Amino acid sequence: MIRRLERVNKTASGIILSKEKEDIGIVVDVGEGERLKNGTYRKTNVKIGDKVMIPDYGGYSLKLQGGDFIIMKDTDLIAIIH
């Protein structure tokens, strides 16, 4: 589960002009991994706290507790940002 970050466009005096969804998010939860045909699990490539680049389409979007979240496979992510 990834929490999508927001970019806030403000004037120099602090007036908020707009809020846009970023294509970057923070991993807030990780499952066991992908279940393979033989019943074992493939470990995920991401861990909680990783900053990741999210594709424009894909995954499942959720709105929980005032935040935008995406549930997505780690193989669908564009990049892990270090």
C-alpha positions, 0 to 999 in steps of 0.5 A: 500500500502506497500513500500518494504525495501531494504537491501544493502550489503556493504564491510567495505570500502563502496563498494556495493556488492548487493541489496536484497528485504527485507520481511519487509515494511512500510505502506504508504497508507491505504484504507477504509477496507474490504467491507462486504456483508451487505455494511459496512466496516471492519476497517483495522488492520494497519495504515500509518507508521506501519512496517509489515512483508510481505509474499514471495507471494501474493499481487500486486507488483508495481514500482512507482517513483523508489520504490517497492510497494505492494498492499495487504490485511491486513489479508494477512500480516504475522505480524505488527512489534512494 
